[in-house]
Amino acid sequence: MRALYDRAAALARLYGYRYVETPGFEATELFARTSGETSDVVTKEMYTFEDRKGRSLTLRPEGTAPVMRAYLGEMQEQPSPFKAYYLTRMYRYSRPQEGRYREHRQFGIEVFGREDPGADAEVVAVGDAFLRELGLARIELQLNSIGDEVCRPAYREELIAFLRANRDRLTDEHRDRFEDNPLRVLDCKDDACRAVAKEAPKIIDRLCDPCRAHFDGVQAGLKDGGLSWVIEPTLVRGLDYYTRTAFEFVSPGLSPQQATLFGGGRYDGLAEVLGGPHVPGVGFGMGLERVLMAIEQEGLTPPEEPGLTVFVVGVGDAGRARSRELVRELRALGVAADTAFEDRPLKAQLKMADRAGAAYAAIVGERELEGGTVTLRRLEDGRQEDVSADALVSRVADGGAV
């Protein structure tokens, strides 16, 4: 997981995103207002409690609303667009299952202050690049537009009329609740609801001219970036603040309940919901546990943190003293190095070097001390050579040893 964090942070910085951190819990009202009072997040999945003063607080279930709350309160003087990324824990009270944990980790990015479809295309490109760099190949980008406050109301009424006519085909949960938010039926993973959703009117065929132009711009940006996608008319995402662009990356090799690796979209009205000015935004939130599942499913090796470069083996009292000196010199130059704390036999120290995942073992014994050398052994294949002690640091630092 730490290796995934490092890769995500490096990629985000490459695209000009800066790290942002928000509290582990927020006022419950923040999520109730932004996610929607009838959303699954609010009605089923939030960890909510009262503090000692009777204030209702909620463990963070998603990252976008907290970042926007912080931006409106403290960071509006930042350059526009405001481009931020986060790597943090989220909390959802739902039934634990493979790839879906009550406490899970997310990599997310947000872009505030731009309505241009190029921002949408970049957000999608960052997510695609992250998955591709991990070696994932069996992934599919699904794309849709869910319109805005201009074209969505008429579509909503049309969808409600359709769902009324098909009420008996819906699951009990949606049969009684679809009038509050009919789009949620399209997001349902139940087979019965999915069958109804496939026959339902498609919002992508009912976009107003500005929404259509924006969606065309997003697709043009994706094409310019060399990405491919499929249009998924039932893709709406699960939170109320989304407008226009909605997307998901799915892994066909995983079960339907676990296939979505991550998703996101545009949320141009979120800031106003929080009482702020108009601040358009677009972003995604990626569950990293789900990404690790996809890596395993494709038979790939998960990323690992960089290993130890050199383990210095000191033999005898003088060798031990010299090994500690060499470790200090290596670390001072940024070379990952270690040595045993206690006096141990040569063979035992070499086993320690191997278990530590070191690339090299640098052996300092009586012979080496007399000659001012170090025996440098590459642990991958056992090849070794004598190098001067003065040259050790530069040899392993440059990766040119043995």
C-alpha positions as CSV (number, residue, x, y, z in Angstrom):
1,M,0.0,0.0,0.0
2,R,2.9,2.4,0.8
3,A,4.3,1.7,-2.6
4,L,0.9,2.5,-4.2
5,Y,0.9,5.8,-2.2
6,D,4.4,6.7,-3.5
7,R,3.4,6.0,-7.1
8,A,0.2,7.9,-6.9
9,A,1.9,10.9,-5.3
10,A,4.7,11.0,-7.9
11,L,2.1,10.8,-10.8
12,A,-0.1,13.5,-9.3
13,R,2.9,15.8,-8.9
14,L,3.9,15.1,-12.5
15,Y,0.6,16.5,-13.6
16,G,0.9,19.6,-11.3
17,Y,-1.3,18.5,-8.4
18,R,-0.4,19.4,-4.8
19,Y,-1.1,17.4,-1.7
20,V,-4.0,18.3,0.5
21,E,-5.1,16.8,3.8
22,T,-8.5,17.1,5.5
23,P,-9.6,15.9,8.9
24,G,-10.7,12.3,9.6
25,F,-14.1,13.5,10.6
26,E,-16.3,16.5,9.6
27,A,-19.7,17.9,10.6
28,T,-22.3,15.5,9.5
29,E,-24.2,18.2,7.7
30,L,-21.3,18.5,5.2
31,F,-22.0,15.0,3.8
32,A,-25.8,15.1,4.2
33,R,-26.0,18.3,2.2
34,T,-23.6,17.4,-0.6
35,S,-24.1,13.6,-1.0
36,G,-27.9,13.8,-0.8
37,E,-30.2,13.0,2.1
38,T,-31.5,9.9,0.2
39,S,-28.1,8.6,-1.0
40,D,-26.8,5.3,0.2
41,V,-23.8,7.0,1.7
42,V,-26.1,9.1,4.0
43,T,-28.8,6.6,4.8
44,K,-26.7,3.5,5.2
45,E,-23.0,3.9,5.2
46,M,-21.9,6.8,7.3
47,Y,-20.2,6.4,10.7
48,T,-21.9,9.2,12.6
49,F,-21.6,10.1,16.3
50,E,-22.1,12.9,18.8
51,D,-19.1,14.5,20.5
52,R,-19.2,15.7,24.1
53,K,-21.0,18.9,23.2
54,G,-23.7,17.1,21.3
55,R,-22.4,18.0,17.8
56,S,-23.0,15.5,15.1
57,L,-19.8,14.3,13.5
58,T,-19.1,11.8,10.7
59,L,-16.0,9.9,9.8
60,R,-15.0,10.9,6.3
61,P,-16.8,8.7,3.7
62,E,-15.6,10.5,0.6
63,G,-13.0,13.1,-0.2
64,T,-14.5,15.7,-2.6
65,A,-16.8,17.5,-0.2
66,P,-14.1,17.9,2.6
67,V,-11.6,19.3,0.1
68,M,-14.2,21.8,-1.3
69,R,-15.1,22.8,2.3
70,A,-11.5,23.5,3.1
71,Y,-11.0,25.3,-0.2
72,L,-13.9,27.6,0.4
73,G,-12.8,28.3,4.0
74,E,-9.1,28.7,3.7
75,M,-7.7,28.3,0.2
76,Q,-9.5,30.5,-2.2
77,E,-6.4,32.7,-2.6
78,Q,-4.6,29.7,-4.2
79,P,-3.8,29.9,-7.9
80,S,-6.6,28.9,-10.3
81,P,-7.1,26.2,-11.2
82,F,-6.7,24.7,-7.8
83,K,-5.3,21.2,-8.5
84,A,-5.0,18.9,-5.4
85,Y,-4.5,15.2,-4.6
86,Y,-5.0,13.2,-1.5
87,L,-4.0,9.8,-0.2
88,T,-6.1,9.0,2.9
89,R,-8.5,6.7,4.7
90,M,-12.2,6.7,4.1
91,Y,-14.9,5.0,6.2
92,R,-18.1,3.4,5.0
93,Y,-20.4,1.3,7.2
94,S,-21.3,-1.5,4.8
95,R,-21.0,-5.2,4.9
96,P,-17.3,-6.0,4.7
97,Q,-16.4,-8.1,1.7
98,E,-13.5,-8.7,-0.6
99,G,-12.4,-5.3,-2.1
100,R,-14.9,-3.4,0.1
101,Y,-13.7,-2.5,3.6
102,R,-15.3,-0.3,6.2
103,E,-11.9,1.4,6.5
104,H,-10.3,1.7,3.1
105,R,-7.7,3.9,1.4
106,Q,-8.2,6.2,-1.5
107,F,-6.1,8.1,-4.0
108,G,-8.1,11.1,-5.2
109,I,-7.6,14.2,-7.3
110,E,-9.7,17.4,-7.7
111,V,-9.6,20.3,-10.1
112,F,-11.4,23.5,-8.9
113,G,-12.1,26.6,-11.0
114,R,-12.3,25.3,-14.6
115,E,-15.4,24.3,-16.6
116,D,-13.4,23.5,-19.7
117,P,-13.7,19.8,-20.8
118,G,-10.0,19.7,-20.9
119,A,-10.0,19.5,-17.1
120,D,-12.3,16.4,-17.3
121,A,-10.0,14.8,-19.9
122,E,-6.9,15.4,-17.7
123,V,-8.5,13.9,-14.6
124,V,-9.5,10.7,-16.6
125,A,-6.0,10.6,-18.1
126,V,-4.3,10.7,-14.6
127,G,-6.4,7.7,-13.5
128,D,-5.7,5.8,-16.7
129,A,-1.9,6.5,-16.4
130,F,-1.9,5.2,-12.8
131,L,-3.5,1.9,-13.8
132,R,-1.4,1.5,-16.9
133,E,1.8,2.1,-15.0
134,L,0.9,-0.7,-12.6
135,G,0.7,-3.0,-15.7
136,L,-3.1,-3.3,-15.7
137,A,-4.3,-4.1,-19.2
138,R,-7.8,-5.6,-18.8
139,I,-9.5,-2.4,-17.9
140,E,-12.3,-0.5,-19.6
141,L,-13.2,3.2,-19.3
142,Q,-16.9,3.8,-19.2
143,L,-18.2,7.3,-19.9
144,N,-21.5,9.2,-19.7
145,S,-22.9,12.7,-19.3
146,I,-25.8,13.2,-16.8
147,G,-26.6,16.8,-17.9
148,D,-27.1,19.7,-15.6
149,E,-29.8,21.9,-14.0
150,V,-31.0,22.9,-17.5
151,C,-31.6,19.5,-19.2
152,R,-31.8,17.1,-16.2
153,P,-35.2,18.2,-14.7
154,A,-37.1,17.3,-17.9
155,Y,-35.3,14.0,-18.1
156,R,-36.0,13.3,-14.5
157,E,-39.7,13.6,-15.0
158,E,-39.5,11.3,-18.1
159,L,-37.5,8.8,-16.1
160,I,-40.0,8.9,-13.2
161,A,-42.9,8.2,-15.6
162,F,-41.0,5.2,-17.0
163,L,-40.2,3.9,-13.5
164,R,-43.8,4.3,-12.4
165,A,-44.9,2.1,-15.3
166,N,-42.3,-0.5,-14.3
167,R,-42.5,-0.2,-10.5
168,D,-43.3,-3.9,-10.0
169,R,-40.0,-4.9,-11.7
170,L,-37.9,-3.0,-9.2
171,T,-36.4,-4.3,-6.0
172,D,-38.3,-3.4,-2.8
173,E,-35.7,-0.7,-1.9
174,H,-36.2,1.3,-5.2
175,R,-39.9,0.5,-5.6
176,D,-40.8,2.8,-2.8
177,R,-38.0,5.4,-3.1
178,F,-37.4,6.1,-6.8
179,E,-39.5,9.2,-6.8
180,D,-37.0,10.9,-4.5
181,N,-34.1,10.3,-6.8
182,P,-34.8,8.2,-9.9
183,L,-31.2,8.4,-11.1
184,R,-30.3,6.0,-8.3
185,V,-32.2,3.2,-10.0
186,L,-29.8,3.5,-12.9
187,D,-26.9,3.1,-10.4
188,C,-28.3,0.0,-8.7
189,K,-26.3,-3.2,-9.1
190,D,-29.3,-5.6,-8.6
191,D,-30.1,-7.6,-11.7
192,A,-33.8,-6.7,-11.7
193,C,-33.0,-3.0,-11.5
194,R,-30.3,-3.3,-14.1
195,A,-32.8,-4.9,-16.5
196,V,-35.1,-1.9,-16.0
197,A,-32.3,0.6,-16.4
198,K,-31.3,-0.8,-19.8
199,E,-34.8,-0.1,-21.1
200,A,-35.1,3.4,-19.5
201,P,-34.8,6.6,-21.4
202,K,-31.2,7.7,-21.9
203,I,-30.1,11.1,-20.7
204,I,-27.3,11.2,-23.1
205,D,-29.9,11.5,-25.9
206,R,-31.6,14.4,-24.1
207,L,-28.7,16.7,-23.3
208,C,-29.0,20.5,-23.9
209,D,-26.7,22.1,-26.4
210,P,-24.1,23.3,-23.8
211,C,-23.9,19.9,-22.1
212,R,-23.6,18.2,-25.5
213,A,-20.8,20.5,-26.5
214,H,-19.1,19.8,-23.2
215,F,-19.4,16.1,-23.6
216,D,-18.1,16.2,-27.1
217,G,-15.1,18.3,-25.8
218,V,-14.3,15.7,-23.2
219,Q,-14.3,12.9,-25.8
220,A,-12.1,15.0,-28.1
221,G,-9.6,15.5,-25.2
222,L,-9.6,11.8,-24.4
223,K,-9.0,11.0,-28.1
224,D,-6.1,13.4,-28.3
225,G,-4.6,11.7,-25.2
226,G,-4.8,8.3,-26.9
227,L,-7.5,6.9,-24.6
228,S,-10.4,4.7,-25.7
229,W,-13.8,4.4,-24.0
230,V,-17.3,3.1,-24.2
231,I,-20.5,5.1,-23.7
232,E,-22.5,3.6,-20.7
233,P,-25.9,5.4,-20.7
234,T,-26.8,4.0,-17.2
235,L,-23.6,5.4,-15.6
236,V,-24.7,8.1,-13.1
237,R,-22.5,7.6,-10.0
238,G,-24.0,7.6,-6.5
239,L,-23.7,11.1,-5.1
240,D,-26.1,14.0,-5.7
241,Y,-23.4,16.6,-6.5
242,Y,-22.4,15.2,-9.9
243,T,-23.2,17.1,-13.1
244,R,-22.3,16.5,-16.7
245,T,-19.3,14.1,-17.0
246,A,-19.4,10.8,-15.1
247,F,-16.9,8.0,-15.7
248,E,-15.7,4.7,-14.2
249,F,-12.8,2.4,-14.9
250,V,-13.9,-1.2,-14.6
251,S,-12.1,-4.5,-14.6
252,P,-14.1,-7.2,-16.5
253,G,-12.2,-9.9,-14.7
254,L,-13.7,-9.0,-11.4
255,S,-17.3,-9.8,-10.2
256,P,-20.0,-7.2,-11.1
257,Q,-20.1,-6.0,-7.5
258,Q,-16.3,-5.4,-7.4
259,A,-15.6,-4.6,-11.1
260,T,-15.5,-0.8,-10.6
261,L,-11.9,0.1,-9.8
262,F,-12.7,3.8,-9.4
263,G,-14.9,6.6,-10.8
264,G,-15.5,10.2,-10.7
265,G,-16.9,13.1,-12.6
266,R,-17.9,16.8,-12.7
267,Y,-19.6,18.6,-9.8
268,D,-20.1,22.2,-10.8
269,G,-22.8,23.0,-8.2
270,L,-21.0,21.6,-5.1
271,A,-19.6,24.9,-3.9
272,E,-23.0,26.6,-4.0
273,V,-24.5,23.7,-1.9
274,L,-22.0,24.6,0.7
275,G,-22.9,28.3,0.6
276,G,-20.0,29.4,-1.5
277,P,-19.6,31.1,-4.9
278,H,-19.8,29.1,-8.1
279,V,-16.7,26.9,-8.2
280,P,-16.8,24.3,-11.0
281,G,-14.9,21.1,-10.2
282,V,-14.0,17.7,-11.5
283,G,-12.2,14.8,-9.9
284,F,-12.1,11.1,-8.9
285,G,-11.7,8.9,-5.9
286,M,-9.9,5.5,-6.3
287,G,-10.1,2.7,-3.8
288,L,-6.6,1.3,-3.6
289,E,-7.6,-2.1,-2.2
290,R,-9.7,-2.6,-5.3
291,V,-6.7,-1.8,-7.4
292,L,-4.7,-4.4,-5.6
293,M,-7.4,-7.0,-6.3
294,A,-7.2,-6.2,-10.1
295,I,-3.4,-6.5,-10.0
296,E,-3.8,-10.0,-8.4
297,Q,-6.5,-11.0,-10.8
298,E,-4.3,-10.2,-13.8
299,G,-1.4,-12.2,-12.3
300,L,0.8,-9.1,-11.9
301,T,3.4,-8.5,-9.1
302,P,2.2,-5.8,-6.7
303,P,4.5,-2.8,-6.4
304,E,6.9,-2.8,-3.5
305,E,8.8,-0.1,-1.7
306,P,12.4,0.3,-2.8
307,G,14.6,-2.2,-1.1
308,L,17.8,-1.8,0.8
309,T,20.8,-0.9,-1.5
310,V,23.6,-2.4,0.6
311,F,24.0,-4.3,3.8
312,V,27.4,-3.8,5.4
313,V,28.8,-7.0,7.0
314,G,31.4,-6.4,9.7
315,V,33.6,-9.4,10.8
316,G,35.4,-9.0,14.2
317,D,35.5,-6.0,16.5
318,A,37.4,-3.8,14.0
319,G,35.2,-4.9,11.1
320,R,32.1,-4.1,13.1
321,A,33.4,-0.6,13.9
322,R,34.3,0.0,10.2
323,S,30.9,-1.3,9.1
324,R,29.1,1.3,11.2
325,E,31.3,4.1,9.7
326,L,30.5,2.9,6.2
327,V,26.8,2.8,6.9
328,R,26.9,6.4,8.1
329,E,28.8,7.5,5.0
330,L,26.3,5.7,2.7
331,R,23.3,7.1,4.4
332,A,24.7,10.6,4.4
333,L,24.8,10.4,0.6
334,G,21.3,9.1,0.3
335,V,22.1,5.4,-0.2
336,A,19.9,3.0,1.8
337,A,22.2,1.0,4.0
338,D,22.1,-1.1,7.1
339,T,24.2,-3.4,9.3
340,A,23.7,-5.7,12.2
341,F,23.2,-4.2,15.7
342,E,25.2,-7.0,17.3
343,D,28.2,-9.1,16.6
344,R,27.2,-12.1,14.4
345,P,29.0,-14.6,12.2
346,L,29.6,-13.9,8.6
347,K,27.1,-16.4,7.3
348,A,24.4,-15.1,9.7
349,Q,24.9,-11.5,8.5
350,L,24.7,-12.5,4.9
351,K,21.3,-14.2,5.6
352,M,20.3,-10.9,7.3
353,A,21.3,-9.0,4.1
354,D,19.3,-11.4,2.0
355,R,16.2,-11.2,4.2
356,A,16.4,-7.4,4.2
357,G,16.2,-7.5,0.4
358,A,19.5,-5.7,-0.1
359,A,21.0,-5.5,-3.6
360,Y,24.5,-5.8,-2.3
361,A,26.5,-7.0,0.7
362,A,29.7,-5.1,1.5
363,I,32.0,-7.3,3.6
364,V,34.6,-5.8,5.9
365,G,36.9,-8.3,7.7
366,E,40.6,-8.6,8.7
367,R,41.8,-8.9,5.1
368,E,39.8,-6.0,3.8
369,L,40.9,-3.8,6.7
370,E,44.5,-4.5,6.0
371,G,44.1,-3.7,2.3
372,G,41.8,-0.7,2.7
373,T,39.2,-2.6,0.6
374,V,35.7,-3.9,0.8
375,T,34.4,-7.2,-0.7
376,L,31.3,-6.1,-2.6
377,R,28.9,-9.0,-3.4
378,R,25.8,-8.7,-5.6
379,L,23.2,-10.9,-3.8
380,E,21.2,-11.6,-6.9
381,D,23.8,-13.9,-8.4
382,G,26.7,-14.0,-5.9
383,R,29.2,-12.2,-8.1
384,Q,31.7,-10.2,-6.1
385,E,34.9,-8.1,-6.4
386,D,37.2,-6.1,-4.2
387,V,36.8,-2.4,-4.3
388,S,38.5,0.3,-2.4
389,A,36.6,1.5,0.7
390,D,36.8,5.1,-0.7
391,A,35.1,3.9,-3.9
392,L,32.3,1.9,-2.3
393,V,29.9,4.7,-1.9
394,S,30.2,5.9,-5.5
395,R,30.0,2.3,-6.8
396,V,26.7,1.3,-5.1
397,A,25.2,4.8,-5.4
398,D,25.7,4.8,-9.2
399,G,24.4,1.3,-9.5
400,G,27.6,0.2,-11.3
401,A,28.8,-2.3,-8.7
402,V,30.0,-5.8,-9.8
